[in-house]
C-alpha cells in the first residue's frame, strides 16, 4: 500500500486529495497544526477511515518535519500547506513568505537530509504570473508576481525546480489556476459571493460588499484539479503543468450567475467605487463596492492554457463555469436554510 503525506490536509484541496487517494487505496498521512479550536471540518467525515492518520506538525518547524518523514517514509508528498489568501498576504507578508517559501525549503531539506526518495508535488499558483506578460499563460510564461503571496509561491516554485535538478528529486509543480468548490473558504471571493447572496436571498443580510468586479479569472472545480496533482506524480518523468479551464470570467459575471441561480434579478448602476448591484424588483441595493477589498496591486487577468496537461496527463476539466456556480449556490443555500454557519 502506497503512503502519501499531505501538508494542508484540512484545506479545500487537501480534503479532496485525501478522499481521492484513499479511494485509490493509499495510506494517507496528513499534517495539521496544533490549535485551541478545531479546524478539521473538511475531513471530519474521513476520521473513521483506518487508512487515514493525522500528525501534528508545522511547515515552520524543520526538525519536526524531518522526524515525521523518518517515521512515515512516504512514497508521495503533496505540499499544499500555506497562508493561502492573496489579500491577507499584504497584511502578513513575513508569515506568508515563511509558510510558503521557507516552508517548502524546510520540507525539501528534510527530504534530502533523511535520505528518503519520495515523489513530490508542489502547489504552485497562477498568481505567480501576476501582471501577465502574455495571454494565455503556459508553463513557459515569465512570472511577474504582484503580491507577497505570489512572490512566495514563485520562490517555492523555483526552489522545487532547483532541487529537482540538483538532487534528482522526482518533483513536479502544478501551476493551478483558480479552483473553487463547496469547501472553499468563505473569505475567498467566489464563496463570499455564493454564501453572501444566499443570505440576501433568505433575508438574513441586506447586501454583499465586494472589491474589483472586473478582475478576470480562470475558474475551475477543485476536485478535478486535485486529480491532476495525483496524475503528475504517476508520470515517469517529473515536470511542471498548468492546470486551468482555458476560459476567463469576471467577478461581476460570477455575481450575476449566482443571482441567476438564486432567482434574484440584478441590474448595475453607477461607476467605479460608486457602482451598485440593484434588485429591480425591490429597488434595493444588494451589492456594493468597498475599497478595502481592493488589493494594493491588482492582477487584472489570468487565463491558463492546459494543453500540456491535456496531452501528457490526459487531464481535462469537465465541470463548466455555470455548473461550478450552481454547485456552490446549492450547497450554500442548503447550509443557510439548515442554520449551518460553517
The 8 nearest C-alpha neighbors of each residue, nearest first, counted from 0:
[[1, 25, 2, 26, 24, 74, 23, 3],
 [2, 0, 25, 26, 74, 3, 24, 73],
 [1, 3, 26, 73, 74, 25, 27, 0],
 [4, 2, 75, 27, 73, 76, 74, 28],
 [3, 5, 28, 76, 29, 73, 27, 77],
 [6, 4, 29, 77, 8, 76, 78, 7],
 [5, 7, 80, 78, 30, 79, 8, 29],
 [80, 6, 8, 79, 9, 13, 10, 5],
 [7, 9, 13, 6, 14, 29, 10, 5],
 [10, 8, 39, 7, 14, 13, 41, 42],
 [11, 9, 13, 8, 7, 12, 14, 41],
 [10, 12, 182, 14, 13, 183, 15, 9],
 [13, 11, 15, 14, 10, 16, 225, 221],
 [14, 12, 8, 16, 10, 15, 7, 11],
 [13, 15, 17, 12, 16, 8, 11, 42],
 [16, 14, 18, 12, 17, 13, 222, 19],
 [15, 17, 19, 13, 18, 225, 14, 12],
 [18, 16, 14, 20, 15, 19, 13, 21],
 [19, 17, 15, 21, 16, 20, 22, 14],
 [18, 20, 22, 16, 21, 17, 15, 23],
 [19, 21, 23, 17, 22, 25, 18, 16],
 [22, 20, 25, 24, 18, 23, 19, 17],
 [21, 23, 19, 20, 24, 18, 25, 17],
 [24, 22, 20, 21, 25, 19, 18, 26],
 [25, 23, 21, 22, 20, 0, 26, 1],
 [26, 24, 1, 21, 20, 2, 23, 27],
 [25, 27, 50, 2, 1, 51, 3, 0],
 [28, 26, 51, 3, 25, 2, 50, 4],
 [29, 27, 4, 52, 53, 51, 3, 5],
 [28, 30, 53, 5, 8, 4, 6, 54],
 [29, 31, 54, 6, 56, 55, 53, 5],
 [32, 30, 55, 56, 54, 29, 33, 53],
 [33, 31, 56, 55, 57, 34, 30, 54],
 [32, 34, 55, 31, 35, 56, 57, 36],
 [33, 35, 36, 32, 37, 38, 31, 55],
 [34, 36, 37, 33, 38, 32, 39, 31],
 [35, 37, 34, 38, 33, 39, 32, 40],
 [36, 38, 39, 34, 35, 40, 33, 32],
 [39, 37, 40, 36, 9, 34, 41, 31],
 [38, 40, 9, 41, 42, 37, 43, 10],
 [41, 39, 43, 42, 38, 9, 37, 44],
 [40, 42, 39, 43, 14, 9, 10, 182],
 [43, 41, 45, 44, 40, 39, 14, 9],
 [44, 42, 40, 45, 46, 41, 39, 47],
 [43, 45, 42, 46, 47, 41, 40, 48],
 [46, 44, 42, 43, 48, 47, 51, 18],
 [47, 45, 43, 48, 44, 42, 51, 49],
 [46, 48, 45, 49, 44, 51, 43, 50],
 [47, 49, 50, 45, 46, 51, 21, 44],
 [50, 48, 51, 47, 52, 46, 26, 45],
 [51, 49, 26, 48, 27, 52, 21, 25],
 [52, 50, 27, 49, 48, 28, 26, 53],
 [51, 53, 28, 27, 29, 50, 54, 49],
 [54, 52, 29, 28, 30, 51, 31, 55],
 [55, 53, 30, 29, 31, 56, 52, 28],
 [56, 54, 31, 32, 30, 33, 53, 57],
 [57, 55, 32, 30, 31, 54, 63, 64],
 [56, 58, 59, 60, 32, 31, 55, 30],
 [57, 59, 102, 60, 98, 61, 56, 105],
 [58, 60, 57, 102, 98, 61, 97, 101],
 [61, 59, 63, 57, 58, 62, 64, 56],
 [60, 62, 64, 105, 63, 59, 65, 58],
 [63, 61, 65, 64, 60, 66, 109, 67],
 [62, 64, 66, 60, 61, 65, 67, 56],
 [63, 65, 67, 61, 62, 66, 68, 60],
 [64, 66, 109, 62, 68, 67, 63, 69],
 [67, 65, 63, 69, 64, 68, 70, 62],
 [66, 68, 70, 64, 65, 69, 71, 63],
 [67, 69, 65, 71, 72, 70, 66, 64],
 [70, 68, 66, 67, 72, 71, 65, 113],
 [69, 71, 67, 68, 72, 66, 65, 73],
 [70, 72, 68, 73, 69, 67, 2, 28],
 [73, 71, 68, 69, 70, 74, 115, 2],
 [74, 72, 2, 3, 75, 71, 4, 117],
 [73, 75, 117, 2, 3, 1, 118, 72],
 [74, 76, 118, 3, 117, 73, 119, 4],
 [77, 75, 4, 119, 3, 5, 120, 118],
 [76, 78, 120, 5, 79, 119, 4, 6],
 [79, 77, 6, 121, 80, 120, 5, 122],
 [78, 80, 7, 6, 122, 77, 81, 13],
 [7, 79, 81, 6, 78, 82, 8, 99],
 [82, 80, 83, 99, 98, 79, 7, 95],
 [81, 83, 95, 84, 98, 99, 80, 88],
 [82, 84, 81, 85, 148, 95, 88, 80],
 [83, 85, 87, 86, 82, 88, 148, 187],
 [84, 86, 88, 87, 148, 83, 146, 89],
 [87, 85, 88, 84, 89, 294, 90, 292],
 [88, 86, 90, 84, 89, 85, 91, 92],
 [87, 89, 91, 92, 85, 90, 86, 148],
 [90, 88, 87, 92, 91, 86, 147, 146],
 [89, 91, 87, 88, 92, 86, 93, 95],
 [92, 90, 88, 89, 94, 93, 95, 87],
 [93, 91, 95, 88, 89, 147, 94, 96],
 [92, 94, 96, 95, 91, 97, 88, 147],
 [95, 93, 97, 96, 92, 91, 98, 82],
 [94, 96, 92, 93, 98, 97, 82, 88],
 [97, 95, 151, 93, 100, 99, 94, 98],
 [98, 96, 101, 94, 95, 99, 100, 102],
 [97, 99, 102, 95, 81, 96, 94, 101],
 [98, 100, 102, 81, 96, 97, 151, 101],
 [101, 99, 155, 151, 103, 96, 102, 154],
 [100, 102, 97, 104, 103, 99, 98, 105],
 [103, 101, 58, 98, 99, 105, 104, 100],
 [104, 102, 106, 100, 101, 105, 99, 155],
 [103, 105, 101, 107, 106, 102, 108, 100],
 [106, 104, 108, 102, 61, 103, 107, 109],
 [105, 107, 109, 103, 104, 108, 102, 110],
 [108, 106, 104, 110, 109, 105, 103, 111],
 [107, 109, 111, 105, 110, 106, 112, 104],
 [110, 108, 65, 106, 112, 107, 111, 113],
 [111, 109, 107, 108, 113, 112, 115, 114],
 [110, 112, 108, 114, 109, 113, 107, 115],
 [113, 111, 109, 114, 110, 108, 65, 115],
 [114, 112, 110, 115, 111, 109, 69, 65],
 [113, 115, 111, 112, 110, 116, 109, 69],
 [116, 114, 113, 110, 117, 72, 111, 68],
 [117, 115, 114, 118, 168, 110, 74, 169],
 [118, 116, 74, 75, 73, 119, 115, 76],
 [117, 119, 75, 169, 170, 76, 232, 74],
 [120, 118, 170, 76, 75, 77, 169, 117],
 [119, 121, 77, 171, 170, 172, 78, 76],
 [122, 120, 172, 78, 123, 171, 173, 77],
 [123, 121, 79, 173, 78, 172, 124, 120],
 [124, 122, 174, 173, 121, 172, 152, 156],
 [125, 123, 174, 175, 126, 127, 176, 122],
 [124, 126, 176, 127, 128, 174, 175, 301],
 [125, 127, 124, 129, 149, 128, 144, 145],
 [128, 126, 144, 149, 125, 142, 129, 153],
 [129, 127, 142, 143, 126, 131, 144, 125],
 [130, 128, 144, 143, 145, 126, 131, 127],
 [131, 129, 298, 143, 128, 132, 145, 144],
 [130, 132, 129, 128, 133, 143, 134, 300],
 [131, 133, 130, 141, 134, 140, 143, 128],
 [134, 132, 131, 135, 136, 140, 141, 137],
 [135, 133, 136, 302, 131, 132, 303, 301],
 [134, 136, 302, 303, 304, 133, 137, 301],
 [135, 137, 303, 134, 140, 304, 302, 133],
 [136, 138, 140, 139, 304, 241, 303, 135],
 [137, 139, 140, 241, 240, 239, 136, 174],
 [140, 138, 137, 141, 136, 142, 239, 241],
 [139, 141, 137, 136, 138, 142, 133, 132],
 [142, 140, 139, 143, 128, 132, 131, 133],
 [141, 143, 128, 127, 144, 140, 129, 153],
 [142, 144, 129, 128, 130, 127, 131, 141],
 [145, 143, 129, 127, 149, 150, 128, 146],
 [144, 146, 129, 296, 149, 143, 130, 298],
 [147, 145, 149, 148, 144, 150, 85, 89],
 [146, 148, 150, 149, 88, 92, 151, 89],
 [149, 147, 151, 146, 88, 85, 150, 95],
 [148, 150, 127, 152, 144, 146, 126, 151],
 [149, 151, 147, 153, 152, 144, 148, 146],
 [152, 150, 96, 100, 154, 148, 149, 153],
 [151, 153, 149, 155, 154, 150, 123, 156],
 [152, 154, 156, 150, 151, 155, 127, 149],
 [153, 155, 151, 157, 156, 152, 100, 158],
 [156, 154, 100, 158, 152, 153, 157, 103],
 [155, 157, 153, 159, 154, 158, 152, 123],
 [156, 158, 160, 154, 159, 155, 161, 153],
 [159, 157, 161, 155, 160, 156, 162, 154],
 [160, 158, 162, 156, 161, 157, 163, 155],
 [159, 161, 163, 157, 158, 162, 164, 156],
 [162, 160, 158, 164, 163, 159, 165, 157],
 [163, 161, 165, 159, 164, 166, 160, 158],
 [164, 162, 168, 167, 160, 161, 166, 170],
 [163, 165, 161, 162, 167, 166, 160, 168],
 [164, 166, 162, 163, 161, 167, 168, 160],
 [167, 165, 168, 162, 163, 164, 111, 161],
 [168, 166, 163, 164, 165, 169, 162, 170],
 [167, 169, 163, 166, 170, 162, 118, 164],
 [168, 170, 118, 237, 119, 163, 167, 171],
 [171, 169, 119, 168, 237, 163, 120, 118],
 [172, 170, 238, 237, 120, 239, 121, 119],
 [173, 171, 239, 121, 120, 123, 122, 174],
 [172, 174, 240, 123, 122, 175, 239, 241],
 [175, 173, 123, 241, 124, 125, 240, 242],
 [174, 176, 242, 124, 173, 125, 241, 123],
 [175, 177, 125, 243, 217, 242, 178, 124],
 [178, 176, 218, 217, 219, 175, 179, 216],
 [179, 177, 219, 221, 220, 218, 176, 180],
 [178, 180, 221, 220, 183, 219, 177, 218],
 [181, 179, 182, 183, 221, 220, 327, 178],
 [180, 182, 327, 183, 330, 326, 179, 331],
 [183, 181, 180, 11, 184, 41, 179, 10],
 [182, 184, 180, 181, 11, 179, 190, 185],
 [185, 183, 186, 187, 182, 190, 11, 10],
 [184, 186, 190, 191, 187, 183, 194, 188],
 [185, 187, 184, 191, 188, 190, 84, 183],
 [188, 186, 185, 190, 189, 184, 191, 183],
 [187, 189, 191, 190, 192, 186, 185, 209],
 [190, 188, 192, 191, 187, 193, 253, 179],
 [191, 189, 193, 185, 192, 188, 187, 194],
 [190, 192, 188, 185, 189, 194, 195, 193],
 [191, 193, 195, 189, 190, 194, 196, 188],
 [194, 192, 190, 328, 196, 195, 191, 197],
 [195, 193, 197, 191, 331, 192, 196, 190],
 [194, 196, 192, 198, 197, 191, 193, 207],
 [195, 197, 199, 198, 193, 194, 192, 200],
 [198, 196, 200, 194, 195, 199, 332, 193],
 [197, 199, 203, 201, 195, 196, 200, 204],
 [198, 200, 204, 196, 202, 197, 201, 205],
 [199, 201, 197, 198, 202, 196, 261, 263],
 [202, 200, 198, 199, 203, 197, 204, 336],
 [201, 203, 199, 200, 204, 198, 205, 197],
 [202, 204, 198, 201, 199, 205, 200, 197],
 [205, 203, 199, 198, 202, 206, 195, 201],
 [204, 206, 199, 285, 202, 203, 207, 284],
 [205, 207, 285, 286, 204, 199, 284, 208],
 [206, 208, 286, 195, 285, 287, 209, 196],
 [209, 207, 287, 288, 286, 289, 206, 210],
 [208, 210, 288, 289, 287, 292, 207, 211],
 [211, 209, 292, 293, 288, 289, 290, 212],
 [212, 210, 213, 214, 293, 209, 250, 292],
 [213, 211, 251, 250, 214, 210, 249, 209],
 [212, 214, 249, 211, 250, 215, 251, 299],
 [215, 213, 299, 249, 212, 211, 250, 300],
 [216, 214, 249, 300, 248, 299, 247, 213],
 [215, 217, 301, 247, 248, 218, 300, 249],
 [216, 218, 247, 302, 246, 177, 301, 176],
 [219, 217, 177, 178, 216, 176, 320, 179],
 [220, 218, 178, 244, 179, 177, 221, 243],
 [221, 219, 178, 179, 223, 222, 180, 323],
 [220, 222, 178, 224, 179, 223, 180, 225],
 [223, 221, 225, 224, 15, 220, 226, 12],
 [222, 224, 226, 221, 225, 220, 316, 227],
 [223, 225, 221, 227, 226, 222, 228, 220],
 [226, 224, 228, 222, 227, 16, 223, 12],
 [227, 225, 223, 229, 224, 228, 230, 222],
 [226, 228, 230, 224, 225, 229, 231, 314],
 [229, 227, 225, 231, 226, 230, 224, 173],
 [230, 228, 226, 227, 231, 232, 233, 225],
 [229, 231, 227, 233, 228, 232, 226, 312],
 [232, 230, 228, 229, 233, 234, 227, 171],
 [231, 233, 234, 229, 230, 118, 228, 120],
 [232, 234, 230, 231, 235, 229, 236, 118],
 [235, 233, 232, 236, 231, 237, 230, 312],
 [234, 236, 233, 237, 232, 169, 231, 238],
 [235, 237, 234, 238, 169, 232, 233, 171],
 [238, 236, 171, 169, 170, 234, 235, 232],
 [237, 239, 171, 236, 240, 172, 170, 231],
 [240, 238, 172, 171, 173, 138, 241, 237],
 [239, 241, 173, 174, 308, 138, 242, 172],
 [240, 242, 174, 305, 138, 175, 173, 137],
 [243, 241, 175, 305, 174, 176, 240, 173],
 [242, 244, 303, 176, 305, 245, 241, 175],
 [245, 243, 246, 219, 316, 217, 303, 305],
 [244, 246, 303, 304, 243, 302, 305, 217],
 [247, 245, 244, 217, 302, 248, 218, 303],
 [246, 248, 217, 216, 302, 215, 245, 249],
 [249, 247, 215, 216, 252, 217, 250, 246],
 [250, 248, 215, 252, 251, 213, 214, 216],
 [249, 251, 212, 253, 252, 214, 213, 254],
 [250, 252, 212, 249, 254, 253, 213, 255],
 [253, 251, 255, 249, 254, 250, 256, 248],
 [252, 254, 250, 256, 251, 255, 257, 249],
 [253, 255, 257, 251, 252, 256, 258, 192],
 [256, 254, 252, 258, 257, 253, 259, 251],
 [257, 255, 259, 253, 258, 254, 252, 260],
 [256, 258, 254, 260, 255, 259, 253, 193],
 [259, 257, 263, 261, 255, 260, 256, 262],
 [258, 260, 256, 262, 257, 261, 263, 255],
 [259, 261, 257, 258, 262, 256, 325, 328],
 [262, 260, 258, 259, 263, 257, 200, 197],
 [261, 263, 259, 260, 258, 264, 257, 200],
 [262, 264, 258, 261, 259, 265, 278, 200],
 [265, 263, 278, 262, 279, 258, 280, 259],
 [266, 264, 278, 277, 276, 263, 279, 267],
 [265, 267, 277, 276, 278, 279, 268, 264],
 [268, 266, 276, 275, 277, 265, 274, 269],
 [267, 269, 275, 274, 276, 266, 270, 277],
 [268, 270, 274, 273, 275, 267, 271, 272],
 [271, 269, 274, 273, 272, 268, 275, 267],
 [270, 272, 273, 274, 269, 288, 211, 275],
 [271, 273, 288, 274, 270, 290, 289, 287],
 [274, 272, 271, 270, 269, 275, 288, 287],
 [275, 273, 269, 270, 271, 272, 268, 288],
 [276, 274, 287, 268, 286, 267, 277, 269],
 [275, 277, 286, 267, 285, 266, 284, 265],
 [278, 276, 284, 266, 265, 283, 285, 279],
 [277, 279, 265, 280, 282, 264, 283, 281],
 [280, 278, 282, 281, 277, 264, 265, 266],
 [279, 281, 278, 282, 264, 283, 277, 263],
 [282, 280, 283, 279, 278, 277, 284, 264],
 [281, 283, 279, 278, 280, 277, 284, 285],
 [282, 284, 281, 278, 277, 285, 279, 280],
 [285, 283, 277, 276, 286, 275, 278, 206],
 [284, 286, 206, 276, 277, 207, 283, 205],
 [287, 285, 276, 207, 206, 275, 208, 284],
 [286, 288, 275, 208, 276, 209, 207, 274],
 [287, 289, 209, 272, 208, 210, 290, 274],
 [288, 290, 291, 210, 209, 208, 292, 287],
 [291, 289, 292, 293, 210, 288, 272, 209],
 [292, 290, 293, 289, 210, 294, 288, 209],
 [291, 293, 210, 290, 289, 209, 294, 211],
 [294, 292, 210, 291, 290, 211, 295, 297],
 [293, 295, 296, 297, 86, 292, 291, 89],
 [296, 294, 297, 293, 89, 146, 86, 145],
 [297, 295, 294, 145, 298, 146, 293, 130],
 [296, 298, 294, 299, 295, 145, 293, 130],
 [299, 297, 129, 130, 300, 296, 145, 214],
 [298, 300, 214, 215, 297, 130, 301, 213],
 [301, 299, 215, 298, 216, 214, 302, 131],
 [300, 302, 216, 217, 215, 303, 299, 125],
 [303, 301, 135, 217, 247, 245, 136, 246],
 [302, 304, 136, 245, 243, 135, 305, 137],
 [303, 305, 245, 137, 306, 135, 136, 243],
 [306, 304, 241, 308, 242, 243, 307, 303],
 [305, 307, 309, 308, 304, 310, 241, 137],
 [308, 306, 310, 309, 305, 311, 240, 241],
 [309, 307, 312, 311, 305, 310, 306, 314],
 [308, 310, 314, 313, 306, 307, 315, 312],
 [309, 311, 307, 308, 313, 312, 306, 314],
 [312, 310, 308, 313, 309, 307, 314, 306],
 [311, 313, 308, 314, 309, 310, 230, 231],
 [314, 312, 309, 310, 311, 308, 315, 230],
 [315, 313, 309, 312, 308, 227, 316, 310],
 [314, 316, 309, 317, 313, 308, 244, 305],
 [317, 315, 318, 244, 223, 314, 219, 243],
 [316, 318, 319, 315, 223, 220, 244, 219],
 [317, 319, 322, 316, 323, 220, 320, 219],
 [320, 318, 322, 321, 323, 317, 219, 316],
 [319, 321, 323, 322, 324, 318, 219, 218],
 [320, 322, 324, 319, 323, 325, 256, 318],
 [323, 321, 325, 319, 324, 320, 318, 326],
 [324, 322, 320, 326, 321, 325, 319, 220],
 [323, 325, 327, 321, 322, 326, 328, 257],
 [324, 326, 322, 328, 327, 323, 329, 260],
 [327, 325, 323, 329, 324, 328, 322, 330],
 [326, 328, 181, 330, 324, 325, 329, 180],
 [329, 327, 325, 331, 193, 330, 326, 332],
 [330, 328, 332, 326, 327, 331, 325, 333],
 [329, 331, 327, 333, 328, 332, 334, 181],
 [332, 330, 334, 328, 333, 194, 329, 335],
 [331, 333, 335, 329, 197, 334, 330, 328],
 [332, 334, 336, 330, 331, 335, 337, 329],
 [335, 333, 339, 331, 337, 332, 336, 338],
 [336, 334, 338, 332, 337, 333, 339, 331],
 [335, 337, 333, 338, 334, 332, 339, 201],
 [338, 336, 334, 335, 339, 333, 332, 340],
 [337, 339, 335, 336, 340, 334, 333, 341],
 [340, 338, 334, 337, 341, 335, 336, 333],
 [339, 341, 338, 335, 334, 337, 331, 194],
 [340, 339, 334, 40, 185, 338, 335, 184]]
